[in-house]
Amino acid sequence: MTKSTAVSLAAVFGLAAAVFAEDAKPALPPASTKAGVTFDTDIKPIFDAACVKCHDGTKPKVAAKLALNTLEGAL
């Protein structure tokens, strides 16, 4: 292998690595500093709006029987 071939291969591999390199992931937002978070006031309203329609534990077709309408069911 000649020197020019080795340099060309190194350039090709370097370019390929740059093209296929994974983009840096953005940092996660900071965690909430809110004290006194409770299931009934903070979590349940979100579950009621987005999850309980299907995950209230009463649907016999759902194999997991995941019930997100109570704290006990969510845990």
C-alpha positions as CSV (number, residue, x, y, z in Angstrom):
1,M,0.0,0.0,0.0
2,T,1.4,3.3,-1.0
3,K,1.5,6.4,1.2
4,S,-1.1,8.2,-0.9
5,T,-3.5,5.2,-0.8
6,A,-3.1,5.0,3.0
7,V,-3.9,8.8,3.3
8,S,-6.9,8.4,1.0
9,L,-8.3,5.5,3.0
10,A,-7.8,7.4,6.2
11,A,-9.6,10.4,4.7
12,V,-12.5,8.2,3.6
13,F,-12.8,6.5,7.0
14,G,-12.6,9.9,8.7
15,L,-15.3,11.3,6.5
16,A,-17.5,8.3,7.0
17,A,-17.1,8.5,10.7
18,A,-18.1,12.2,10.6
19,V,-21.1,11.5,8.5
20,F,-22.5,8.7,10.6
21,A,-21.6,10.1,14.0
22,E,-24.5,10.3,16.4
23,D,-25.8,13.8,17.1
24,A,-25.4,15.0,20.6
25,K,-28.6,14.5,22.5
26,P,-30.1,17.6,24.1
27,A,-29.9,17.8,27.9
28,L,-33.0,16.8,29.8
29,P,-34.9,19.7,31.4
30,P,-34.2,20.2,35.1
31,A,-36.3,18.2,37.5
32,S,-39.1,20.0,39.2
33,T,-38.3,21.6,42.5
34,K,-41.9,21.5,43.6
35,A,-42.3,20.1,47.1
36,G,-45.3,18.1,48.2
37,V,-46.2,16.4,44.9
38,T,-49.1,14.0,45.4
39,F,-50.8,11.5,43.2
40,D,-54.3,13.1,43.6
41,T,-53.3,16.7,42.8
42,D,-50.4,16.3,40.4
43,I,-50.4,12.9,38.7
44,K,-54.0,11.7,38.6
45,P,-55.2,14.7,36.5
46,I,-52.6,13.8,33.8
47,F,-53.6,10.1,33.9
48,D,-57.3,11.0,33.8
49,A,-56.7,13.2,30.7
50,A,-54.4,10.8,28.8
51,C,-54.5,7.2,30.1
52,V,-57.5,6.2,32.2
53,K,-59.8,5.9,29.2
54,C,-58.0,2.6,28.4
55,H,-56.1,1.9,31.6
56,D,-58.7,2.0,34.4
57,G,-58.5,-1.7,35.2
58,T,-62.0,-2.6,34.0
59,K,-61.2,-3.7,30.4
60,P,-61.1,-7.5,30.2
61,K,-59.2,-7.4,26.9
62,V,-56.2,-5.7,28.4
63,A,-53.9,-8.5,29.5
64,A,-51.9,-6.3,32.0
65,K,-55.1,-4.9,33.7
66,L,-53.1,-1.8,34.4
67,A,-55.3,0.6,36.5
68,L,-54.0,4.1,36.6
69,N,-57.0,5.6,38.2
70,T,-55.7,5.0,41.8
71,L,-52.3,5.3,43.4
72,E,-52.3,1.6,44.3
73,G,-53.1,0.7,40.7
74,A,-50.3,2.8,39.4
75,L,-47.8,1.3,41.7
